[in-house]
Amino acid sequence: MAMGSQTSALIKQNSIVFHRIIMVLLLTCLPKSNTNDFLQSSSYRNSGPSSLANLPFQGLLVHDNLQFAAQDFGGRLSSLPLAVLHPGSVSDISLAVRHVYELGPSSALTVAARGHGHSLQGQAQAPGGLVISMQSLRWPKTSVFFTGKSPFVEVSGGELWIDILHETLKHGLAPKSWTDYLHLTVGGTLSNAGISGQAFRHGPQIDNVYELEVVTGKGEVLTCSEKKNSDLFYGVLGGLGQFGIITKAKISLGPAAKTVKWIRVLYDDFSIFSKDQEHLISLEESSFDYIEGFVLINRSGILNNWRSSFDPKDPVQASRFNSEGKTLYCLELAKYFDPQESESVTIEIDGLLRGLSYISFTLFQSEVPLLEFLDRVHVSELKLRQQGLWEVPHPWLNLLVPKSGIDEFAGEVFGKILTGNSNGPILIYPVNQSRQVSEHRRLQKS
Ligand SMILES: Cc1cc2nc3c(=O)[nH]c(=O)nc-3n(C[C@H](O)[C@H](O)[C@H](O)COP(=O)(O)OP(=O)(O)OC[C@H]3O[C@@H](n4cnc5c(N)ncnc54)[C@H](O)[C@@H]3O)c2cc1C
């Protein structure tokens, strides 16, 4: 189905569209960095390690069994810290950071906050330094507030998003913007960005924060927001852990629907696929709640694999579809709804799908509870763990590609470079920058 001129005009209006692409390219293992040289060096010996042990922490400072803090999901870099602090309070974090600050620039002791260690490239590691294991920080207890115009949840920086979801669902609410995988900490994703299929509407997770409590590089404990200590607020959000340690966050919530219609359709032409993504994210009101996509290179039997969880709209034609040897692009969509809205949502979805140009008999649908949809990657995690394929090196690459360059990028990378079937997942998130900015302003006004 060709797109109408009105659609093309809408796409042109949204000039600042980015595609975020995550690629697991090849599971190559690079040599691990060796920390022994550093640990034996004079700068290490002079860095005041013993003085850390004298600090009156409420939590635990440990010097043994530190291997977990030398690892991350990337699995390519490994550096042992000198010690790990399991903080019992925010004061513990403040005490530790102030101590390191007061040791001065001649000390080689570095500090890194560690959430769930699911980043890459040793981001949460501190070679020969102090790792602060944020998941030990159990304060504040996750609490939902309804004060003011918009509800929010107050959480510890070490809280996992999956646990926040469980808690907020008890109140019929949920955070609006997610990552694909929820077993990550608040501090870990807010110090990056937090982008998933909801970002086109709500912005990334960092656009959905009202307030933070932060331990600064000098060990001060400060509250910051758009209006208060705003430099710190915007420095810490997306600051890769370099501007302070997030100990508490207030995160915007919205109503949580109970159920999700989850849809997958296929394309064999990247530019048609990306135009349909751009069309959907440019619709003002009625669109999907989640828009993402992925690339399938030379995979056989994919439609059969989906059948355990998705129903083909046209089973006969779908069974004849042969994916072997092809590069295909899967547009993944979701619409949230409550059971009483099922009929009207179905009509709305049919209308939206009619405006797309996918291969007609490759429409696959499923209906799942919201929790199951949002926590979907965990199901894959359990399967991969069983096969010993979860804790392997992950040389991932994240790119923001502007709309103007995405077709050329796809032609070169998917058309010429990634032609084998040994690649990991390649995800494509359409992100509308102008929508993110307006969402952020709306949030700050409410
Ligand atoms: C399977 C999987 C799927 C993913 N999917 C997505 C996705 O869809 N979208 C997306 O945006 N990302 C995604 N990610 C990436 C993920 O969001 C980041 O790697 C995130 O940083 C991991 O959180 P973590 O708690 O494990 O952080 P860690 O790896 O522990 O830390 C990451 C960084 O944050 C810093 N940090 C940790 N806690 C704090 C704190 N409290 N205050 C300040 N700095 C802190 C660390 O020092 C480090 O620099 C995915 C990762 C995995 C493993």
The ligand as an SDF file (V2000), in Angstrom:
LIG
                    3D

 53 58  0  0  0  0  0  0  0  0999 V2000
   19.8220   -6.9850   27.8780 C   0  0  0  0  0  0  0  0  0  0  0  0
   19.9820   -5.4870   27.9020 C   0  0  0  0  0  0  0  0  0  0  0  0
   19.0560   -4.6980   27.2440 C   0  0  0  0  0  0  0  0  0  0  0  0
   19.1770   -3.3050   27.2520 C   0  0  0  0  0  0  0  0  0  0  0  0
   18.2300   -2.5670   26.6200 N   0  0  0  0  0  0  0  0  0  0  0  0
   18.3240   -1.2280   26.6290 C   0  0  0  0  0  0  0  0  0  0  0  0
   17.3300   -0.4300   26.0160 C   0  0  0  0  0  0  0  0  0  0  0  0
   16.3680   -0.9330   25.4600 O   0  0  0  0  0  0  0  0  0  0  0  0
   17.4690    0.9080   26.0730 N   0  0  0  0  0  0  0  0  0  0  0  0
   18.5210    1.5050   26.7140 C   0  0  0  0  0  0  0  0  0  0  0  0
   18.5680    2.7300   26.7530 O   0  0  0  0  0  0  0  0  0  0  0  0
   19.4790    0.7670   27.2870 N   0  0  0  0  0  0  0  0  0  0  0  0
   19.4020   -0.5750   27.2490 C   0  0  0  0  0  0  0  0  0  0  0  0
   20.3880   -1.3120   27.8420 N   0  0  0  0  0  0  0  0  0  0  0  0
   21.5760   -0.6240   28.3640 C   0  0  0  0  0  0  0  0  0  0  0  0
   21.3840   -0.2260   29.8200 C   0  0  0  0  0  0  0  0  0  0  0  0
   20.3210    0.6880   29.9520 O   0  0  0  0  0  0  0  0  0  0  0  0
   22.6450    0.4650   30.3670 C   0  0  0  0  0  0  0  0  0  0  0  0
   23.7590   -0.3210   30.1390 O   0  0  0  0  0  0  0  0  0  0  0  0
   22.5060    0.7540   31.8610 C   0  0  0  0  0  0  0  0  0  0  0  0
   23.5650    1.6040   32.2450 O   0  0  0  0  0  0  0  0  0  0  0  0
   22.5790   -0.4980   32.6860 C   0  0  0  0  0  0  0  0  0  0  0  0
   22.1240   -0.2360   33.9820 O   0  0  0  0  0  0  0  0  0  0  0  0
   22.8940   -0.8800   35.2170 P   0  0  0  0  0  0  0  0  0  0  0  0
   22.0490   -0.6670   36.4330 O   0  0  0  0  0  0  0  0  0  0  0  0
   23.2930   -2.2530   34.9550 O   0  0  0  0  0  0  0  0  0  0  0  0
   24.1360    0.1170   35.2710 O   0  0  0  0  0  0  0  0  0  0  0  0
   25.7040   -0.2070   35.4790 P   0  0  0  0  0  0  0  0  0  0  0  0
   26.2000   -1.0180   34.3610 O   0  0  0  0  0  0  0  0  0  0  0  0
   25.9300   -0.7490   36.8300 O   0  0  0  0  0  0  0  0  0  0  0  0
   26.2870    1.2750   35.3800 O   0  0  0  0  0  0  0  0  0  0  0  0
   26.2470    1.9610   34.1680 C   0  0  0  0  0  0  0  0  0  0  0  0
   26.8270    3.3610   34.3430 C   0  0  0  0  0  0  0  0  0  0  0  0
   26.0000    4.1020   35.2280 O   0  0  0  0  0  0  0  0  0  0  0  0
   26.7550    4.5420   36.3550 C   0  0  0  0  0  0  0  0  0  0  0  0
   25.8650    4.4380   37.5080 N   0  0  0  0  0  0  0  0  0  0  0  0
   25.3030    3.3240   38.0210 C   0  0  0  0  0  0  0  0  0  0  0  0
   24.5250    3.6420   39.0650 N   0  0  0  0  0  0  0  0  0  0  0  0
   24.6090    4.9900   39.2060 C   0  0  0  0  0  0  0  0  0  0  0  0
   24.0340    5.9240   40.1080 C   0  0  0  0  0  0  0  0  0  0  0  0
   23.2010    5.5380   41.0800 N   0  0  0  0  0  0  0  0  0  0  0  0
   24.3320    7.2290   39.9450 N   0  0  0  0  0  0  0  0  0  0  0  0
   25.1590    7.6470   38.9480 C   0  0  0  0  0  0  0  0  0  0  0  0
   25.7420    6.8150   38.0800 N   0  0  0  0  0  0  0  0  0  0  0  0
   25.4510    5.4900   38.2000 C   0  0  0  0  0  0  0  0  0  0  0  0
   27.9460    3.6140   36.4410 C   0  0  0  0  0  0  0  0  0  0  0  0
   29.0410    4.2170   37.1060 O   0  0  0  0  0  0  0  0  0  0  0  0
   28.2260    3.3870   34.9720 C   0  0  0  0  0  0  0  0  0  0  0  0
   28.9170    4.4700   34.4200 O   0  0  0  0  0  0  0  0  0  0  0  0
   20.2820   -2.7020   27.8910 C   0  0  0  0  0  0  0  0  0  0  0  0
   21.2260   -3.4990   28.5470 C   0  0  0  0  0  0  0  0  0  0  0  0
   21.0700   -4.8770   28.5620 C   0  0  0  0  0  0  0  0  0  0  0  0
   22.0810   -5.7040   29.2660 C   0  0  0  0  0  0  0  0  0  0  0  0
  1  2  1  0
  2  3  1  0
  2 52  2  0
  3  4  2  0
  4  5  1  0
  4 50  1  0
  5  6  2  0
  6  7  1  0
  6 13  1  0
  7  8  2  0
  7  9  1  0
  9 10  1  0
 10 11  2  0
 10 12  1  0
 12 13  2  0
 13 14  1  0
 14 15  1  0
 14 50  1  0
 15 16  1  0
 16 17  1  0
 16 18  1  0
 18 19  1  0
 18 20  1  0
 20 21  1  0
 20 22  1  0
 22 23  1  0
 23 24  1  0
 24 25  2  0
 24 26  1  0
 24 27  1  0
 27 28  1  0
 28 29  2  0
 28 30  1  0
 28 31  1  0
 31 32  1  0
 32 33  1  0
 33 34  1  0
 33 48  1  0
 34 35  1  0
 35 36  1  0
 35 46  1  0
 36 37  1  0
 36 45  1  0
 37 38  2  0
 38 39  1  0
 39 40  1  0
 39 45  2  0
 40 41  1  0
 40 42  2  0
 42 43  1  0
 43 44  2  0
 44 45  1  0
 46 47  1  0
 46 48  1  0
 48 49  1  0
 50 51  2  0
 51 52  1  0
 52 53  1  0
M  END
$$$$
